[in-house]
């Protein structure tokens, strides 16, 4: 397997020492070895080594980045085409090759490959079809033949398990691809043809012409329980009748792919997102260690339209303004109004390691279902702030949480703007926890409303009333707004 495209030593094996430093992890007789060889030769002959990005999947070829001296990306199971497209549009001059097996591409990744193919953007897909899940123990694959025995079809594939998928024919029916061919490796004639097909599929990308898909029928002696020679005969005699070789689509197209390179200029990015280089005043004397040593987690939850997401973003912005790391993950229900909506927020002294908040230090609940659902998961000694004008009978939590009922909605209605109840909640959050100084929150609110300056005074007033309500300075009328 000598080629300048391969590393001289494979560091995965024996740390690159001894005989194992020049051997792959593939089983004797496995078709991946030949496919790798032809791929390397094509990259070499086309002189594209420094432009090539190889996307390897989850499967037997999962370690191919140890072998190819090109750009490499490891993709999640089935997602190689999506990753390949990301590379191609981010760097249009790159040559991107997605190398996948039948379990990865034809099963969990079926939607990805169909959509990528329909786009027709020039990437090259090499699809290794050995009719089995190789890496994970020889299970039934989408390409397993009828009556073929596997670890999950010990009596053979039958009709209730469905027919094997013919991926080359399926891809060829889509408008996007320009070149689709199926090749094999069982004799020298077929190997020569496979090498030419792989090179052609990449050449079409080099020329900016379109999407190519090369399916390679490959041997898996281990799971077939055969010698390499017997496996070659099996592919020839058993697989070819189901997966006939040949060109399935070869549609001439003129070069068309000419994307401009993305602009990574930070000033341009700030312009697009409305960012600024202006320094933001800081008011916090330091990280609020009294809540958590280095990372504070919050959850804000309510109905769609309660403003939980906006409040979450304001807390996140406040944390960033103070020089901390902060994240916000939204979760919406099926409707923008009336559906369940909650947000997870983290504010960390140095770095947020996990943005989810399954056990928050602080919960702000805008309705009863949210309080009932998330209240039991607040950390021992944590804080719960809920809308007492909506939740008239809060549940009892027996884990040492401190609970405050603040009439967010009633206060907002008294102010004539029910939509500012989330800002009332932020005022109560400040007063109850001292997570950030008052001016930190007000600065974040003013930043968010810089294009709606007329809204700033009422939001500042709502924030102030949240503080006053916590301090017992708001006289609740006694009637729920429900």
N, C-alpha and C positions, 0 to 999 in steps of 0.2 A: 504494500500500500504506500509506496514511496511517491511523494509529491511535495512540492514546496508549499502547498496549501495546508498540508498536515503539519502539526507541531512535530519537531524532531523527537521529543519525548512526551509521553502521555502521563502527566503528573498524577493523575488519579490512581495509577497502579504503582505500588511499591515506592511512592514518592518520586517517580521518574527514574528509579534505579533498576539495573539489571534487565533481564529479558522481558519482564512484564511491562517495562517502560515503553515497549514498542508493540504491545498487543492491546486489542480493544476488549470490551466486556462482552462482545457478542458470542453466541454459541457457535461451534463449528458448523459450517454449512448455512448459516443465517444469511438471508438476502441483503440485509442492511450493509454488510461489508462491501459488496459490489456496488450498491447504490451510492455509498459514500465515495467510493473510488471514482465513479463516473461524474459525480457532482464536483469533486475536487478537480478532476481533469478539465471539466467545462469551465470552472472558475479560472483555472490557470490559462487555458487556451484563449479565453475571452479577455484576459488581462484585467480582471475586475476585482482582484483580491482586496484592494484597499477601499473598494466601494461596497463590498458585499456585507449584508447583515443576514445571518442565518438564524431562523426562529425554530428552536427545537421544542418538542411537545412533552407531554407526559406519556410515556410508553417505553418500548425497548430502546429507542434512540434518545432517551432523556439526557444521556451524558455526552452527546455528540459535540458539545462545546469544549470538551477536553481534547478533541481531535482536530478541529478545523481552526486554522489560524486566520480567522476573519472576525468581523463583528458578530457577536452572539447575544441572543436574548432567550431566556427561558420563559415559556408561556404556560399559563394555567391550562388544565386539561381541556382540550377542545378549542381553546381561544387563540391558537396560533394565527389564523387569518386576520383576526381583529388586531392583534399586536403587529402583524406584518403591515397592515394598512396604516397603522399609526406611524410606523417607521417611514413608510414611503411618503406620506404627505408631510411629515416633519422634515424629511430630507429627500426631496424629489430626485436628487442625483444618485441616491443609494440604489443598490440592486438587492432586493429583498426576496428571500427564499423561505417559504414555509414548508417544513419537512414533517410529515405526519403519518401515523399509522392508522389502521382501519378502525380500531376502537376510538381513538382520539378524534379522527376527522368524521367518520361516518356515524358515530353514535352521539356522544356528548357534544361534539362540535358541528353537528349537521347544520344547524341554523347559521352558524358563523360562516361556514364554507359556502353555503348557498348565497347568502347576502354579499359576501366578498366577491364571489364570482359574478353576480349580477351587476355589481358596480363596474366591473371591467377594468379597474385601475391596474396598470402593469405591475403585477407581482407574479412570482413563479411558485407553483405548488407541486411538490413531489409527494405522492400518496403511495405508501407502502401497504399493499394488500396481501397479507399472508393467511387470511381467513380465520384468524384467531386473536384473542387477547393474549399477547405474549408475555408482557412484563408481570401481569398480576395473577398468573396461574392457569392460563389456558381456558378461559371462559368463552362462551358463545359470543361471537362478534356479529355485527350487522352483515358481514360478508361471509360468515360461515356457511358452508354448502349444506344442502338438504341431505339428511341422514348422517352428516358428519358428527362424530362424537366429540364432546368437549367436557370439561369438568362440570359445567352447568347444563349440559344436555347429554348425560351419560348413555342414553339410548339412541342418540342421534337427533339432529334437528328435524322437527316435523312441521306440518302445515300450521299448527296452532302457534308456532313460534315465528311464523312469517317466512317469506322468501328472502334470500340474500339480496342485498342492495347492490345494484350495478351503478357505482358512483360515476364512472366516466360517461356513461350514457345519460345519467341524470344531469351532470354538469353541462354536457354538450347541448342539451335542450334549452339552456338559458341563453338569453341574448348577449349577456356581457362577455363571456369568454371568447377568445379568438382561436385558441389552439387547445385541443383535448386529444390525448392519445393514451392507449393502454399497451404496455410492453411487458416482457417477461425476462427471466434470467436463466432458464433451464438448459440452454446450450449456447455455443459460441455465436451462432447467428442471431439469436435473440438478445444476447448481451451486447453485441455491436449495435443492434437496433436501439436498445435501451439507452446506450451512451449517446447516440445521435439525438434521440428524443429529448433527453434531459438537457443537452446543450441547446437544442432549438428552443425549448421552453424558456431558457434563460436569455438566449439571444434576442428573442422577441421583446423581452423587458428592457434589455440594453438599448434597443432601438426605439423604445417608447411606444410600441405598437399595441400591447394589450395583455390581458390576463391569460396565463397558460396553466394547464393542469395535466400532469403526467402521472398516470397510475402504473405502478410497477407490481406485477405478480411476483411474490417473493416466497422463498422457502422458510419453513420453521420446523426443522427436524426434531427439535426438542419436544414440542407439543404434539407433533404428528407421530412421535415415537418411531422415527425412521432414521436411516442413515442419510447423509446429505445426498447421495446418489438416488436413493429411493424417494426422497422428498422432491427432487427435480422431476422425476417421472410422474409423481403424484400431481404436481402443479400442471404438467403437460397434459396428462390424461383426465384429470378430474376438474381442474379449475378452468381450463380453456373452453370447454363446452358451455360453462356458465358465464365466464368472463372472456368473450372473444377478443383477440388482440386486434390492434389496428387503430387508425386515425378515426376519431369520432367527430372531429370538427377541425377544420383548418381554413379559416376565413381570412383572406388577405385584408389588411388594414394599413392605412398610411399612419406614420408616426403622428401622435396627437397629444401625448402627455407632456405638458410643459407648465408645470406649476412653479410659481415663484417660491423661493425659499422663505420660510417663516421668518418674521422679524422678531428677534429676541432682545431688542433694545429696551431696557427697563423704562426709559422715558416714554417710548411709544406705548408700552403696556400701561403705564400710569395714565396716559391720555385716554386709552380705550376704556379703562375701568373707572375713570374718574378719580384716580389716586392723586396724591400730592407728596411733594418732598418737604413740605413745611413740617417743622418739628411740632409735636403736640405736647402741650404742657402736662407735666406729671404732678400728681397730688398725693400719691400714696407714699408713705414713709418706707414701705417695703412690702414683701409678700405677706398676705394674711395668714400667717402660720397658726393663728389661734383656731382656724377652721380645719386645716389639714396641713401636715408638715411641708409638702412640696407640690401637691396636685389636688385641686378642688374640683369635684364633679357636681354638676347640677342637672336637674331634669325639670323642664317646664312643659306642662301638659294641660290640654283643654279641648274644646270643640274647635273645628275650623272657624276662623274668624275671631277667636278670642285674643289673638295677638301673641301667642306663645312663641312663634317663630321670630317675630320682630324683637320681642324682649330678649330672646336668646342671642340674636345677632348683636344687640346693643351690649349685652354682658360680654360677649366675645370681643367686640371692638374696644370696650373699656379695658379689658385685660391686655390687649395688644398695645393700646395707648400707654399703658403703664409699664411697658417693656417686658411683659410676660408672654409666654406662649399660650395661645388660646385656640380652641376648635369648637365648631358648631356642626352637629349632624341633625338635619331635619327628618322627620318621619310624618308623612301625611296619610290621612284616610282617603276613601274613594271620592270625597267631595271637597271642594275648596271652602265651602261654607256648610257647617253642620257635621262634617266628618271628623273623626278622631285626628288629633294633631299633637305631636309632642316633639321636643327637641332635647338632645343631649349636648351639654356644654362642659368643656374642661378648661380650667385656667391653671397653668403649671408655672412654677418658678423658673424652670429652664426649658423643659421639653415635655409635651404631651405624648406619652407612650401608647396610650389606647384611647381613642376619642369617644367610645361608648360609655354610658353611665348607667349600668344595670343596678348599681347600689350607690345612689348619689349621696353626697353630703347634705345637699339642699334640694328640696322639692317645692316647686310652686305649682299649685293645682288650681285650675280655673273652673272645674266642675267636679261633681261627685264621682262619676266613673273613673276619672283620672286619679282622684285621691284614693279611692278604694283599690285601684289597680297598682299604683306605684308606691303608695304610702308604706306598705309592709316591707318594702325593699330599701327604704332609707337607712343609712348606716346608724348604728347605735350611737346616740348622742347627737345625731344630725338634726336638721331644722326643716320643718314643714310649714309653709305659708299657703293658706287656702282662701278662696273667695267666700267669705261668710254670708254674703248677700245671696249666693247661689246655693251653697252647701249649708243647710240649716241643722243637720244632725251628723256631724263628722264621726267616723268610726274611731274606736279606741285602739291605739297601737301600744303594745306592751314591750317596746324595745328601747325605751329611754330617749325617744325623740322629743324635741321641743316643738310644740305646735302653736301657731298663731293664726287666728281667724281675722282677716282684714276684708271689709266689704268693698272689694275692687269695683264691682259693677255699680253699686249704689253711689259711690263717690263720683265715678265717671258720669253717671246720669245726672247727679246734682250739678256737675260742671257743664252739663249740656252736650257732652260728647262721649257717648258710651265707648267709642273705640279707644279712648285713652286709659281704659282700665288696666292694660298691661303696663303702662307707665306708673300707675298707682302701685302696682305690684312691685315694680323696681324700687320705688321709694320705700316700701315696706321691707324689701330685701336689704336695702342699705341700712335701715334702722335696726333690723333684727339681727343682722350678722356682721355688719361693718366690714363687708368683703372689700369694698372700695370706698374712698371718700365721696362725699356728695358731689363735689365738682367733677370727679372722674365720670360719674354717670351723666351729669348735665352736659359735659363736653361731648360725650358720645351721642347724646340725643341731638345736640345742636349740629353735629357733623352730619347725622342722618337726615336732618331737616334743612340742610343748607339751601336746597332749592324750593323749600316750602316754609320760608321764614315766618309767615303769618301763623303757622302752627306751633311755633316754639313756645310762646307764652303759656298757652293752655297745657302743653306737655310739661313745662316746668312747674306749673301750678298742680298738675296731677301728681307729679313726683313729690312735691312738698306735702300734699294731702296724704300720700302713702306713709310718709314719716309721721305726720301728726296723728294719723289713725293708730299707728303702732304705739304712739305715746299716750293714747287714750283721749286725744283732743277732738275726736270726731264723734258726734252723737248720732248713732244709728237709729233710723226711724222705727225699727222693730218689725217691719214687714219685709218679707222676702220679695225680690223682684220677680220671682217666678209666678 
